[in-house]
Amino acid sequence: MPASTSPVSVLGLGMMGAALAAALLKAGHPVTVWNRSPAKSGPLVAQGALPAGTPADAVTASPLVVLCLLTNDNVQEVLDTLGDTVSGRTLVNLTNGTPAQARELAAWAAEHGAQYIDGGIMAVPQMIAGPDAYVFYSGDEQAFQAHQPTLAAFGGTRWTGTDPGLAALYDLALLTGMYGMVIGVLQAFALIRTENIPASDFSEPLVAWIQAMLTGAPEWAGAIDSGEHLTEVSSIAVNRAAFPNFLATYRDQGISGELFEPFQALLDRAMAEGHAADGLSRLADLLRKK
C-alpha cells in the first residue's frame, strides 16, 4: 500500500501526540486515534481522524501504530492490555524514555509478534512537520525502511542503528547538552539580576558568548575520541584555580550555587588524578563510572 494512503493509528493525544496525528492527516493518511481521555480526540476527529474506543480498536485499525504517551511505564501499561493483538504490526514508540526501557519494550514486542521501532523526537509540538523537526529511530531496520516514507510526515528521519536503545540515547544526549546550557543561562540571569540589571539587556551578549564557545565542540569531540586532552588554551589547573571565584560571587550576591558546586568537585578530582595540564574535555572521561 502506498505510503500516502497507508493507515496509521496514534495512541496518546497530548500536545505531541496530537501534533503527530495532525501531521499524518495532513500527509493524507487515514488516521485512527485513541486517548485515555476521549475528549482530546475531538479536534482531530474534526480534521478527519477516526476515534477508537479502546487501544485494541486502534491497534487493529492499522498496520502501523504510533505510541506517544507521557512515560514508557504508560506505554507498557497499554501494551499489557493488548497482548497478541499487536501481532503482525509495527509499533513505533515516540515516548521519551531510557535506552533500557526501549530494549525492554522491543523484547516485549518480539514476544508478541510485533516489529518495534523506538524514536526520539527532536522538536517541540509546534515544530512537527516543519523543516527543522527530525526524529531519531532505532530498532527493526526492515520495519523502519518499510515505513520511513510515512514517518517522514513528522520531519526528518535519522536512523541510529538496530539496537532499540540508540534513539533514546541520542535523544537524551542532545537534551543533556540543552539542559546544561539552560542551567548556565538561568544561573547567569540570576547573577546579573542581583544588581537589578534587566535580563533582557544581558541576553544579547550572553547568546553571542555561548555561540562563540560552542564552536569549540568539534575540537573537544576530537580530543575525547582520541584520548589526547593536553592543551595550551585553558587547562584544568587554570579552571580549578578560577572556579572558586564563581561560587564565592554567587554566595556574596545572594544566589544559590547548587547548580555549579558539583563542577568544582569534578575539577578537584581531575587535579587529584593527575590531569592538571589537560583541557576540560578530560572531564567527559572522568564522568564515566569505573
N, C-alpha and C positions, 0 to 999 in steps of 0.2 A: 504493500500500500504506500503511495507516495507520501513523503513527509508532510506535504502541505494539507493532506486530508486525514492523516492518521489520528485517531482519538487518543486523548490523554486524560488521565484522572489526577486531580490535585487534592491531597489531603492536608488540611491546615490552611486556614484563611486569615491569619494575622496579616499585618501590613505587608510582609514579604511574600507570604503565600498568595495573597490576593493579587499582588503585582505580577507574580509568575503566571497565575491563571489568566490575568488580563492580557499579558504578552502572548500567551498561546492562542487566545481567542483572536487577537489582532492578526496573528500569523495565519489564521484560517483553520485552526484545529477544532474539531468537536471536543469540548471540554466538559468533563463531569467533575463536580466539586463536592467536597464534604468538609464540615467543620463541627466540632463538638457543640458549638453554639450555632444552631441553624440560621439564625437571623443574619449572620455575617455573609451568607451566600447570596442574599438579596441583590446587592449591586451587580454581582457577576451574572446572576440569572437574568437580570435586566439587559445584560450585554450579550446574552445568548447561551450561557452555560447551563448545563443540566444539573439540578440538585440531586444528591444521593442521600437517602435516609440513614444509611449505615456505612461504615468503612467497607464492609463486604460488598455492598451495592456499588460503591465507587470503584473498587478494585476489579470487579467482574465486568465493568463497562469498558475497560481499555487495556491494551497490551502493555502500555507504559504508564507507570504510576509514580507521581512525584510527591514526596513527603516533605513538608516544611512545617514542623511543629516547634514548640518552644524549646524542648530539650530532647535528647536521644532517649531518655527514660520514657518520655511521652510516646516516642516512636515505637519503642519496644512494647509498651502497653497496648498500642493499637495493633501491632503485628501479632501479638499473642491472641487477640480476638479473631484473627484471620486464619491462622494455621495454614493448611494446604490450599486455601483459596488463592494464595499468591502463586501457586504452581504455574509455570509457563510464562510468567510475566516478568517484566524488568522493573525493579524498584530503584528509583533514583532518590536518594536521601540527601536533601539540601538543608537539613537541620544542622545548626552549629553544634559541634561536638569534638570529642577527642579521637586521636588515631586508634586507641584501644577500643573505643566504642564502635568505631566504623568496622573494625575487624570482627568484633563480636556479632554485629548485625549482618555482615557478609556471611559469616558462618551459619547464622540462623536462616538466612535466605537460601543458602545452598541446601540445607537440611530439608527445606520445604519446597524445593524445586524451582526456585526463582533466581534470576540473574540480578546481581547487585552492583550498583554504581554509587559511590559516595561523592559528595560535592561540597566545595567551599565557595560561597558567593562573595565576590569582592566588589560589593556595591551596596548602597542603601536602596530601599524600595523604589524611590523616585528615579533612580538611575537605570532600573531594569529595562532592557530592550534598547537602551541608549548606546552611543558609540564608546563610552568609557566603561561600561559594565562588562565583567567577564566572570567566569566560574571555573575553578579548578575541579577536575574529575579524576577519579581513580577507581580501580576495581576490575570488573569484567570488561576487557578491552573489546571483545567481539560485540557485546551489547552496546558499548559506547559508540563504536563505529556505525552500528545499525541505526542508532537514534540520534547521532550527532546533528543531523540537519534539523531535527525537532528541537533539541536542546539549544540550538543557536538562536532560537526566539528570545532567549533571556539575555543574550550578549555573546561575547567571545567565549570560545570553549578551549580550555587548556588542559591537555592530558598530562598527568603526572606519573602514571605507572599502574601496574596490575596489583600492587599492594593496596588494599582498600583504604588503609590509613594515611596514604600520602597526601590526598587532597586536604584532609583536615590538618595535617602537619604544615603544608604550605599556607593554608588559611590562618592558622594560629601564629605562625612565624611572622607573617606580614602584619597581623593585628598586634603582635608583640612590639614590632617597630612603631606602629601607630600609637599604642598606649604609652610607650616610652617617650615619644615626642609630646603627647598630651600632658604627661606628668611634668615634663620640663617646662612646657609653655605655661601651665597653670601656676607652677612654682614661681616662674618669672613674673607673671602678672601679680601674684600675691605680694612679691617682694617690692615691685615698683609702686604698688598702691599704698605701701606703708608711708610714703611721703606725699600721698594724695596726687600722684601723677596719674592721669587717666590712662587706663589700659588701652583705650583706642589710640592715644597718642604714641604709645610704645609698640603697638602691633607691627607697624611697618618695618622698623629696624630689626625687630625680633624675627619676622618672617625672612627677611633678607639674610640675616645671620645664619639661621637654621639651614636655609637653602644652600648657602655657601659651604657650610660644614658638611652637608650631605654629599658634596662632590667627592669627598674622601672615601666614601663607602666602597667603591671598587678596589681601592688600594688596600683597605682593611680586609676585604674578602680575599685578595691575593695573599696577604700575609697569613691569614687563618688557614687557607688551603695548603700553603707551602710550609707552614710552621716557622717561617722566618719573621720574627717580630722586632728585631733590632731597629732602632730609629734614631735619627738625629733631629727630629722635629719636636715631639712632645712625649717624653718618656714617662713611664710610670712613676719614677722618682720625682720628676718635676710636678706631676699632677698630685701626687700624695702630699708634697710639701705645700701646695696651694690650697688643697681641698678644705682643710680646717677653716680657712677664711670664709668659705660658703656657710658652713654650719654656724660659725660664730656670728656672721651677719644675720642669718635667719633668726638666731636667738636674740640678738641685740635689737632687731627690728620688730620683734614680737610675733613672728610666724613660726609654724612648726617646720622642723627639718626631717620629719619622719619618712618622707619620700626619698630623701637623699642619704640618710645615715647608713643604709646598707652598702652604698657605694664606697664610703670611707673604709668600712670593714674589708671590702674586697681589695681595695688598694693596699691596705695593711698586709693582707695575706699574700698579695703578689710580691711585695717587698720582702716579706719573711721567707718566701720560697725562691728568692734569688733572681727576680725578673726586673730589677731596677732600671736597666737600660732598654728594656723592651717598650714598644708602643702600646697604646691601650687595646690594640687588637688581641694582645695576650690574654686579656680578661675573658674572652669568649672560651678559651681553653679551660680557664680556671672554673668557669661556671658548670663544666661537665662533672658530674659526680663520679668519683673514682670507685 
